[in-house]
């Protein structure tokens, strides 16, 4: 990567630097290759390290770079297209590309989730934790909130806590004939527990997908899925398969 004069460009320095770095990633670096350290890059481009960090953060947000613990900043592989439609977001855990149950507890959901479920704040619900894996790598973590009224048969099911309990909740949900799903997507930052499960640093950019499932005119479940923004491109067609995004 050669030195570039940035002082005369009208756009912010970090944005122009991001473009220059992006071109270099395409022409000079291979997927997985470690970038020079910040001191070297800042000196090479004649910018302050704060400007460099802004450019690197933007490239990470766009999925061009990955920050890996104990390794440094590496060139990211192409993003994986992940289907998040009704077919992909099911209660079935038999597909290896689907959600894998981790555990289930009874706890009061956040206030925003309680409003979506139309329950009183502080009311305990079944909270199922699931992980989605692609090609052996975790790409998403989910919290699924299910009121007791949505799975009345669960009271007769005697299962220990953990993955077995999660499967029992999901099994009862499969008995519900859903009328529809509403989904919303927003950009967020990884919380410490999600970051650990997704092998990311706390605060790393993530995509938050909230799915509200309805049946018989009421909300029967709400799922909040946290996807890795650096590796995932979300597709909403129910028939879409997982493909590499160029």
PAZAPA-4460 file (N, C-alpha, C; in steps of 0.05 Angstrom, whole numbers, plus 32768, in hexadecimal, padded with zeros to 4 digits):
% residues 246
    n_x    n_y    n_z   ca_x   ca_y   ca_z    c_x    c_y    c_z   seq   type   mol
   8011   7FE8   8000   8000   8000   8000   8012   8019   8000     1      X     A
   800D   802B   7FEE   801D   8043   7FEC   8012   805A   7FFB     2      X     A
   8023   806E   7FFF   801A   8087   800D   8007   8096   7FFC     3      X     A
   7FF2   80A2   8008   7FDE   80B1   7FFA   7FDB   80CC   8007     4      X     A
   7FDA   80E2   7FF7   7FD5   80FC   8002   7FB7   8100   8007     5      X     A
   7FB0   8105   8021   7F94   8106   8028   7F8A   8123   802E     6      X     A
   7F9D   8136   8030   7F96   8150   803A   7F84   8160   8027     7      X     A
   7F85   815A   800C   7F76   816A   7FF9   7F5B   815F   7FF2     8      X     A
   7F54   8148   7FFC   7F3A   813C   7FF5   7F24   8149   8005     9      X     A
   7F0C   814E   7FF9   7EF6   815C   8006   7EE8   814B   801B    10      X     A
   7EE8   8130   8018   7EDA   811F   802B   7EEB   811B   8044    11      X     A
   7EDE   8111   8059   7EEE   810C   8072   7F05   80F9   806D    12      X     A
   7F1B   80FF   807B   7F34   80EF   8076   7F2F   80D1   807A    13      X     A
   7F21   80CA   808F   7F1E   80AE   8095   7F0E   80A0   807F    14      X     A
   7EFB   80AE   8073   7EEA   80A2   805E   7EFA   809D   8045    15      X     A
   7F0B   80B1   803E   7F1D   80AD   8027   7F31   8097   802C    16      X     A
   7F3B   8096   8044   7F4E   8082   804C   7F41   8066   804A    17      X     A
   7F28   8065   8053   7F19   804B   8051   7F18   8041   8034    18      X     A
   7F14   8053   8021   7F13   804C   8005   7F2E   8042   7FFB    19      X     A
   7F43   8050   8003   7F5E   8048   7FFB   7F64   802C   8007    20      X     A
   7F5E   8028   8020   7F63   800E   802D   7F53   7FF8   8020    21      X     A
   7F3A   7FFE   8019   7F29   7FEA   800D   7F35   7FE1   7FF2    22      X     A
   7F3F   7FF4   7FE3   7F4C   7FED   7FC9   7F64   7FDB   7FCE    23      X     A
   7F73   7FE2   7FE3   7F8B   7FD2   7FE9   7F84   7FB6   7FF2    24      X     A
   7F6E   7FB3   8001   7F65   7F98   8009   7F5F   7F87   7FF1    25      X     A
   7F54   7F93   7FDC   7F4D   7F84   7FC4   7F65   7F7C   7FB4    26      X     A
   7F7A   7F8D   7FB4   7F90   7F89   7FA2   7FAA   7F7D   7FAF    27      X     A
   7FAD   7F81   7FC9   7FC6   7F7B   7FD6   7FC4   7F66   7FEC    28      X     A
   7FAC   7F60   7FF6   7FAA   7F4F   800D   7F98   7F37   8007    29      X     A
   7F9D   7F21   8014   7F8D   7F09   8011   7F7A   7F06   8029    30      X     A
   7F65   7EF7   8025   7F52   7EF2   803B   7F62   7EE5   8053    31      X     A
   7F5E   7EEF   806B   7F6B   7EE5   8082   7F86   7EF1   8088    32      X     A
   7F90   7F01   8076   7FAB   7F0E   807A   7FA9   7F24   808F    33      X     A
   7FBD   7F26   809F   7FBE   7F39   80B5   7FC8   7F54   80AA    34      X     A
   7FBA   7F6A   80B1   7FC2   7F84   80A8   7FDA   7F8E   80B9    35      X     A
   7FEB   7FA0   80AE   7FFF   7FAD   80BF   7FF3   7FBA   80D7    36      X     A
   8003   7FBF   80EC   7FF7   7FCB   8104   7FF0   7FE9   80FF    37      X     A
   7FE1   7FF4   8111   7FD7   800F   810E   7FED   8023   810A    38      X     A
   8003   8020   8119   8019   8034   8117   8024   8034   80FA    39      X     A
   8028   801C   80EF   8032   801B   80D3   801F   8027   80BF    40      X     A
   8006   8020   80C2   7FF2   802A   80AF   7FEF   8048   80B1    41      X     A
   7FEE   8053   80C9   7FEB   8070   80CD   8003   807F   80C1    42      X     A
   801B   8074   80C5   8033   8081   80BA   8033   8080   809C    43      X     A
   802A   8069   8091   802B   8066   8074   8018   8079   8066    44      X     A
   8001   807E   8072   7FED   808F   8065   7FEE   80AC   8070    45      X     A
   7FFF   80B2   8083   8002   80CD   808D   7FE9   80D7   809B    46      X     A
   7FDC   80C6   80AA   7FC4   80CE   80B9   7FC8   80C7   80D7    47      X     A
   7FB8   80D4   80E7   7FB8   80CE   8103   7FAC   80B3   8108    48      X     A
   7FB4   80A6   811E   7FAA   808B   8123   7F8C   808B   8128    49      X     A
   7F81   80A2   8133   7F64   80A4   8136   7F56   80A3   811C    50      X     A
   7F61   80B0   8107   7F55   80AF   80EC   7F56   8093   80E1    51      X     A
   7F6D   8086   80E5   7F70   806B   80DC   7F5C   8058   80E9    52      X     A
   7F58   805B   8103   7F45   804A   8111   7F29   804E   8106    53      X     A
   7F21   8067   8100   7F07   806B   80F4   7F04   805C   80DA    54      X     A
   7F18   805D   80CA   7F17   804F   80B0   7F15   8031   80B4    55      X     A
   7F25   8026   80C7   7F25   8009   80CC   7F0A   8001   80D7    56      X     A
   7EFF   8011   80E9   7EE5   800A   80F5   7ECF   8009   80DF    57      X     A
   7ED1   801C   80CC   7EBD   801C   80B6   7EC0   8004   80A5    58      X     A
   7ED8   7FFC   809F   7EDD   7FE4   808F   7ED4   7FCB   809E    59      X     A
   7ED7   7FCA   80B8   7ECD   7FB4   80C8   7EAF   7FB3   80C6    60      X     A
   7EA2   7FCA   80C9   7E85   7FCC   80C7   7E7B   7FC2   80AC    61      X     A
   7E8A   7FC7   8097   7E82   7FBF   807C   7E89   7FA2   8077    62      X     A
   7E96   7F95   808A   7E9D   7F78   8086   7EB6   7F73   8077    63      X     A
   7EC7   7F88   8073   7EE0   7F84   8065   7EF7   7F7A   8077    64      X     A
   7EF5   7F81   8091   7F0A   7F7A   80A4   7EFD   7F6C   80BC    65      X     A
   7F0E   7F5C   80C9   7F06   7F4F   80E2   7F1B   7F54   80F7    66      X     A
   7F13   7F5A   810F   7F25   7F5D   8126   7F23   7F43   8136    67      X     A
   7F39   7F35   8138   7F39   7F1B   8146   7F4B   7F1C   815E    68      X     A
   7F41   7F11   8175   7F50   7F12   818E   7F6B   7F03   818A    69      X     A
   7F80   7F10   8193   7F9A   7F04   8193   7FA6   7F02   8177    70      X     A
   7F99   7F0C   8163   7FA3   7F0A   8147   7FA8   7F26   813C    71      X     A
   7F94   7F37   813D   7F96   7F51   8131   7F7F   7F56   811D    72      X     A
   7F83   7F68   810B   7F6F   7F6E   80F6   7F76   7F5F   80DD    73      X     A
   7F63   7F4F   80D4   7F67   7F3E   80BC   7F53   7F45   80A6    74      X     A
   7F5A   7F3D   808E   7F48   7F41   8077   7F31   7F2C   8079    75      X     A
   7F19   7F36   8078   7F02   7F24   807C   7EFB   7F15   8062    76      X     A
   7EF0   7EFD   8065   7EE6   7EEE   804D   7ECC   7EFB   8044    77      X     A
   7EC2   7EF4   802C   7EA9   7EFE   8023   7E93   7EF8   8037    78      X     A
   7E7F   7F0A   8039   7E69   7F05   804C   7E58   7EED   8042    79      X     A
   7E4D   7EE0   8056   7E3B   7ECA   8051   7E1E   7ED4   8050    80      X     A
   7E10   7ECE   803A   7DF4   7ED5   8039   7DE3   7EC2   804A    81      X     A
   7DD5   7ECD   805E   7DC6   7EBD   8071   7DA8   7EC3   806E    82      X     A
   7D99   7EAE   8067   7D7C   7EB1   8065   7D70   7EB4   8080    83      X     A
   7D5F   7EC8   8083   7D52   7ECD   809D   7D33   7ECE   809A    84      X     A
   7D29   7EC2   8085   7D0C   7EC1   8081   7CFF   7EAC   8092    85      X     A
   7CE6   7EA7   808D   7CD6   7E95   809E   7CE1   7E79   809D    86      X     A
   7CEB   7E70   8085   7CF5   7E55   8084   7D0F   7E52   8094    87      X     A
   7D20   7E67   8093   7D39   7E65   80A1   7D35   7E68   80BF    88      X     A
   7D21   7E79   80C7   7D1D   7E7E   80E3   7D06   7E6C   80ED    89      X     A
   7D0C   7E53   80F3   7CF7   7E40   80FB   7CFE   7E35   8117    90      X     A
   7CED   7E24   8121   7CF2   7E18   813B   7D00   7DFD   8138    91      X     A
   7D06   7DF6   811F   7D13   7DDC   811A   7D32   7DDF   811E    92      X     A
   7D3E   7DCB   812B   7D5C   7DCD   812F   7D6A   7DB5   8122    93      X     A
   7D5D   7DA9   810E   7D69   7D91   8102   7D7D   7D99   80EC    94      X     A
   7D78   7DB0   80DF   7D8A   7DBA   80CA   7DA3   7DC5   80D7    95      X     A
   7DBB   7DBC   80CD   7DD4   7DC5   80DA   7DD9   7DE2   80D5    96      X     A
   7DCB   7DEF   80C2   7DCE   7E0C   80BD   7DB9   7E1B   80CD    97      X     A
   7DA7   7E0D   80DC   7D92   7E1B   80EB   7D9C   7E22   8107    98      X     A
   7D89   7E2B   8117   7D8F   7E33   8132   7D93   7E1B   8144    99      X     A
   7DA8   7E1B   8154   7DAD   7E05   8166   7DA7   7E0E   8183   100      X     A
   7D95   7E00   8191   7D8D   7E08   81AC   7DA5   7E05   81BF   101      X     A
   7DA7   7E18   81D1   7DBD   7E18   81E6   7DB1   7E14   8201   102      X     A
   7D9E   7E24   8209   7D91   7E21   8223   7D77   7E31   8224   103      X     A
   7D68   7E2E   823A   7D4F   7E3C   823E   7D4B   7E41   825C   104      X     A
   7D44   7E5A   8262   7D3E   7E62   827E   7D24   7E71   827E   105      X     A
   7D18   7E74   8296   7D01   7E85   8299   7D0A   7E9F   82A6   106      X     A
   7D05   7EB5   8298   7D0E   7ECF   82A2   7CFD   7EE5   8295   107      X     A
   7CFC   7EFC   82A3   7CEE   7F13   8298   7CFD   7F1F   8280   108      X     A
   7CF0   7F24   826A   7CFE   7F2F   8253   7D02   7F4D   8256   109      X     A
   7D13   7F58   8245   7D15   7F76   8244   7CFA   7F83   8240   110      X     A
   7CF8   7F9C   8248   7CDE   7FAA   8246   7CD4   7FAB   8229   111      X     A
   7CE7   7FB0   8216   7CDF   7FB2   81FA   7CD3   7F97   81F0   112      X     A
   7CDE   7F81   81F9   7CD4   7F67   81F1   7CB9   7F62   81FE   113      X     A
   7CB6   7F6A   8217   7C9C   7F66   8225   7C86   7F75   8216   114      X     A
   7C8C   7F8D   820C   7C78   7F9C   81FD   7C70   7F8D   81E3   115      X     A
   7C84   7F82   81D5   7C7E   7F73   81BD   7C6D   7F5A   81C3   116      X     A
   7C72   7F4E   81DA   7C63   7F36   81E2   7C48   7F3D   81EF   117      X     A
   7C44   7F56   81F4   7C2B   7F60   8201   7C27   7F53   821C   118      X     A
   7C3D   7F52   822C   7C3B   7F48   8247   7C44   7F5E   825B   119      X     A
   7C3E   7F5A   8274   7C46   7F6E   8288   7C64   7F6C   828D   120      X     A
   7C71   7F84   8290   7C8D   7F84   8297   7C93   7F73   82AF   121      X     A
   7CA8   7F63   82AE   7CB0   7F52   82C5   7CA4   7F36   82C4   122      X     A
   7C92   7F31   82B0   7C87   7F16   82AD   7C9B   7F03   82A2   123      X     A
   7CA1   7EED   82AF   7CB5   7EDA   82A5   7CAB   7ECC   828B   124      X     A
   7CBD   7EC7   8279   7CB7   7EB8   8260   7CCE   7EA4   825C   125      X     A
   7CC8   7E90   824B   7CDD   7E7E   8244   7CF1   7E8D   8231   126      X     A
   7D0A   7E8D   8239   7D1F   7E9A   8229   7D32   7E85   821F   127      X     A
   7D30   7E80   8205   7D40   7E6B   81F8   7D58   7E78   81EA   128      X     A
   7D6F   7E6E   81F0   7D88   7E77   81E3   7D90   7E64   81CD   129      X     A
   7D94   7E6F   81B5   7D9C   7E5E   819E   7DB4   7E6A   8190   130      X     A
   7DC2   7E59   8182   7DD9   7E62   8172   7DD6   7E58   8155   131      X     A
   7DDD   7E68   8142   7DDC   7E60   8126   7DF9   7E5D   811C   132      X     A
   7DFE   7E47   810F   7E19   7E40   8107   7E19   7E3C   80E8   133      X     A
   7E2E   7E45   80DB   7E31   7E40   80BE   7E4E   7E37   80B9   134      X     A
   7E50   7E20   80AC   7E6A   7E15   80A6   7E7C   7E13   80BF   135      X     A
   7E70   7E0C   80D5   7E7E   7E08   80EE   7E85   7E21   80FD   136      X     A
   7E7C   7E39   80F3   7E82   7E52   8101   7E68   7E5F   810B   137      X     A
   7E68   7E69   8123   7E50   7E77   812D   7E4C   7E91   811F   138      X     A
   7E34   7E95   8114   7E2E   7EAE   8106   7E19   7EBF   8113   139      X     A
   7E0A   7EB3   8126   7DF5   7EC1   8133   7DEE   7EB5   814E   140      X     A
   7DE4   7EC5   8160   7DDA   7EBC   817A   7DBE   7EC8   817E   141      X     A
   7DAC   7EB9   818A   7D91   7EC1   818C   7D85   7EBD   81A8   142      X     A
   7D74   7ECF   81B0   7D64   7ECC   81C8   7D46   7ECB   81BE   143      X     A
   7D39   7EB5   81C4   7D1D   7EB1   81BC   7D0C   7EB3   81D5   144      X     A
   7CF9   7EC5   81D5   7CE8   7ECA   81ED   7CCC   7EBE   81E7   145      X     A
   7CC3   7EAC   81F8   7CAA   7E9D   81F4   7C9A   7E9F   820E   146      X     A
   7C83   7EAC   820E   7C71   7EAC   8225   7C66   7E90   822B   147      X     A
   7C61   7E8B   8244   7C56   7E71   824C   7C3C   7E6B   823E   148      X     A
   7C2C   7E7F   8238   7C12   7E7B   822B   7C15   7E70   820F   149      X     A
   7C2D   7E74   8203   7C31   7E6B   81E7   7C38   7E4D   81E6   150      X     A
   7C41   7E42   81FD   7C49   7E26   81FE   7C3D   7E19   8216   151      X     A
   7C22   7E17   8218   7C15   7E0D   8230   7C1D   7DF0   8236   152      X     A
   7C23   7DE0   8221   7C2A   7DC4   8225   7C45   7DC0   8232   153      X     A
   7C55   7DD6   8234   7C6F   7DD3   8240   7C6E   7DCC   825E   154      X     A
   7C58   7DD4   826B   7C55   7DCF   8288   7C56   7DB2   828E   155      X     A
   7C4D   7DA1   827B   7C4D   7D84   827F   7C66   7D76   8276   156      X     A
   7C79   7D86   826C   7C92   7D7A   8262   7CA8   7D7E   8278   157      X     A
   7CB3   7D67   8280   7CC7   7D68   8295   7CE3   7D65   8288   158      X     A
   7CF1   7D7B   8285   7D0C   7D79   8279   7D1F   7D89   828A   159      X     A
   7D38   7D81   828B   7D4C   7D90   829A   7D53   7DAA   828C   160      X     A
   7D5F   7DBD   829A   7D67   7DD6   828D   7D7D   7DD1   8279   161      X     A
   7D81   7DE5   8268   7D96   7DE3   8254   7D8A   7DDE   8238   162      X     A
   7D99   7DD1   8226   7D90   7DCD   820B   7D77   7DBC   8209   163      X     A
   7D73   7DA9   821C   7D5C   7D98   821C   7D42   7DA9   8221   164      X     A
   7D44   7DBB   8234   7D2E   7DCD   8239   7D28   7DDF   8221   165      X     A
   7D3D   7DE9   8214   7D39   7DFA   81FD   7D2B   7DEA   81E7   166      X     A
   7D33   7DD1   81E3   7D26   7DC1   81CE   7D08   7DBC   81D5   167      X     A
   7D02   7DB9   81EE   7CE7   7DB5   81F7   7CD6   7DCE   81F0   168      X     A
   7CE0   7DE6   81F6   7CD1   7DFE   81EF   7CCD   7E00   81D1   169      X     A
   7CE2   7DFA   81C1   7CE0   7DFB   81A4   7CCC   7DE6   819A   170      X     A
   7CCC   7DCF   81A6   7CBA   7DBA   819E   7C9D   7DC3   81A2   171      X     A
   7C97   7DD0   81B8   7C7C   7DDA   81BD   7C75   7DF0   81A9   172      X     A
   7C88   7E01   81A2   7C83   7E17   818F   7C7C   7E0C   8174   173      X     A
   7C87   7DF5   816D   7C81   7DE9   8153   7C64   7DE1   8150   174      X     A
   7C56   7DDE   8167   7C3A   7DD8   8167   7C29   7DF0   8160   175      X     A
   7C34   7E08   8162   7C25   7E21   815D   7C24   7E26   813F   176      X     A
   7C0C   7E2C   8135   7C09   7E33   8119   7C0C   7E51   8115   177      X     A
   7C23   7E59   810C   7C29   7E76   810A   7C19   7E83   80F4   178      X     A
   7C11   7E9C   80F9   7C03   7EAC   80E4   7C17   7EBD   80D5   179      X     A
   7C2C   7EC5   80E2   7C3F   7ED7   80D4   7C57   7EDE   80E5   180      X     A
   7C6A   7EEA   80D8   7C82   7EF4   80E5   7C88   7F10   80DC   181      X     A
   7C90   7F21   80EE   7C99   7F3C   80E8   7CB6   7F3F   80F1   182      X     A
   7CC7   7F4A   80DF   7CE3   7F4C   80E5   7CED   7F68   80E1   183      X     A
   7D00   7F70   80F2   7D0D   7F89   80F0   7D2B   7F85   80F3   184      X     A
   7D3B   7F96   80E7   7D58   7F93   80E8   7D64   7FAE   80F0   185      X     A
   7D78   7FAE   8101   7D86   7FC6   8108   7DA3   7FC0   810F   186      X     A
   7DB4   7FD4   810C   7DD0   7FD1   8112   7DD4   7FD5   8130   187      X     A
   7DE5   7FC4   813C   7DEA   7FC7   8158   7E07   7FBF   815F   188      X     A
   7E0D   7FBE   8179   7E27   7FB7   8182   7E25   7F9D   8193   189      X     A
   7E38   7F8C   8190   7E37   7F72   819E   7E3A   7F76   81BD   190      X     A
   7E27   7F6B   81CC   7E2A   7F6A   81E9   7E3F   7F55   81F0   191      X     A
   7E49   7F56   8208   7E5F   7F45   8210   7E58   7F27   820D   192      X     A
   7E40   7F1F   8215   7E39   7F02   8213   7E36   7EFA   81F6   193      X     A
   7E29   7F0B   81E5   7E27   7F04   81C9   7E42   7F04   81BB   194      X     A
   7E53   7F17   81C2   7E6D   7F18   81B6   7E7D   7EFF   81BB   195      X     A
   7E7B   7EF5   81D3   7E89   7EDC   81DB   7E7F   7EC5   81CA   196      X     A
   7E65   7EC2   81C7   7E5A   7EAC   81B8   7E60   7EAE   819A   197      X     A
   7E64   7EC6   8190   7E69   7ECA   8174   7E86   7ECE   816D   198      X     A
   7E97   7ECB   8181   7EB4   7ECE   817E   7EBA   7EEA   8173   199      X     A
   7EAE   7EFE   817F   7EB3   7F1A   8177   7EBB   7F2A   8190   200      X     A
   7EC5   7F42   818B   7ECB   7F54   81A2   7EB2   7F62   81AB   201      X     A
   7EAE   7F67   81C5   7E97   7F76   81CE   7E97   7F91   81C0   202      X     A
   7E7F   7F99   81B7   7E7C   7FB2   81A9   7E7F   7FB0   818B   203      X     A
   7E85   7F98   8181   7E88   7F94   8164   7E6D   7F98   8156   204      X     A
   7E6D   7FA1   813D   7E53   7FA6   8130   7E44   7F8C   812B   205      X     A
   7E2A   7F8C   8130   7E19   7F75   812C   7DFF   7F7E   811F   206      X     A
   7DF1   7F6B   8113   7DD6   7F71   8108   7DC2   7F63   811B   207      X     A
   7DAF   7F73   8124   7D9B   7F69   8137   7D81   7F65   8127   208      X     A
   7D78   7F4C   8126   7D5F   7F45   8118   7D4A   7F3D   812D   209      X     A
   7D35   7F4D   812F   7D1F   7F47   8141   7D08   7F3B   8132   210      X     A
   7CFF   7F24   813A   7CE9   7F16   812C   7CD2   7F12   8140   211      X     A
   7CBA   7F1C   8138   7CA2   7F19   8148   7C90   7F05   813B   212      X     A
   7C89   7EEF   8148   7C79   7EDA   813D   7C5D   7EDC   8148   213      X     A
   7C49   7EDA   8137   7C2D   7EDD   8140   7C1C   7EC5   8139   214      X     A
   7C08   7EC0   8149   7BF5   7EAA   8145   7BDB   7EB1   8154   215      X     A
   7BC5   7EAB   8148   7BAB   7EB1   8155   7BA8   7ECE   815E   216      X     A
   7BB4   7EE0   814E   7BB1   7EFC   8154   7BC2   7F07   816A   217      X     A
   7BD6   7EF7   8174   7BE7   7F01   8189   7C04   7EF9   8184   218      X     A
   7C16   7F05   8192   7C32   7EFF   818F   7C39   7EE7   81A0   219      X     A
   7C44   7ED2   8194   7C4A   7EB9   81A3   7C67   7EB7   81A9   220      X     A
   7C78   7EC6   819C   7C95   7EC4   81A1   7CA3   7EDC   8194   221      X     A
   7CB9   7EE4   81A0   7CCA   7EF9   8195   7CE7   7EF0   8196   222      X     A
   7CF5   7EF1   8180   7D11   7EE9   817E   7D22   7F01   8178   223      X     A
   7D38   7F04   8186   7D4C   7F19   8180   7D66   7F0B   8179   224      X     A
   7D6E   7F0B   8160   7D86   7EFE   8156   7D9C   7F12   8151   225      X     A
   7DB4   7F0C   815A   7DCB   7F1D   8156   7DDD   7F10   8142   226      X     A
   7DE0   7F1C   812A   7DF0   7F11   8114   7E0A   7F20   8113   227      X     A
   7E20   7F13   810C   7E3A   7F1F   8107   7E38   7F31   80EE   228      X     A
   7E3B   7F4B   80F2   7E39   7F5E   80DC   7E51   7F5C   80C9   229      X     A
   7E67   7F51   80D4   7E7F   7F50   80C3   7E7F   7F39   80B0   230      X     A
   7E6F   7F25   80B5   7E6F   7F0D   80A4   7E54   7F06   8096   231      X     A
   7E3E   7F14   809F   7E24   7F0C   8095   7E17   7F21   8084   232      X     A
   7E0A   7F18   806F   7DF8   7F28   805E   7DDD   7F1B   8060   233      X     A
   7DC9   7F29   806B   7DAF   7F1D   8070   7D9E   7F1E   8057   234      X     A
   7D91   7F07   8051   7D7E   7F06   803B   7D63   7EFD   8046   235      X     A
   7D4D   7F09   803D   7D33   7F05   8049   7D20   7EF4   8038   236      X     A
   7D29   7EEA   8021   7D18   7ED8   8012   7D17   7EBD   801F   237      X     A
   7D00   7EB2   8023   7CFD   7E98   8031   7D0A   7E82   8023   238      X     A
   7D0D   7E84   8008   7D1A   7E6F   7FF9   7D38   7E72   7FF5   239      X     A
   7D43   7E88   8001   7D5F   7E8E   7FFC   7D71   7E7B   800C   240      X     A
   7D85   7E71   7FFD   7D99   7E60   800A   7DB0   7E71   8013   241      X     A
   7DC2   7E65   8023   7DDA   7E73   802C   7DEE   7E74   8015   242      X     A
   7DF6   7E8C   800D   7E09   7E8F   7FF7   7E1E   7EA3   7FFF   243      X     A
   7E34   7EA2   7FF1   7E4A   7EB5   7FF6   7E43   7ECF   7FE9   244      X     A
   7E47   7EE5   7FF8   7E42   7F00   7FED   7E5C   7F0B   7FE3   245      X     A
   7E5D   7F13   7FCB   7E75   7F1E   7FC0   7E7B   7F3A   7FCA   246      X     A
***
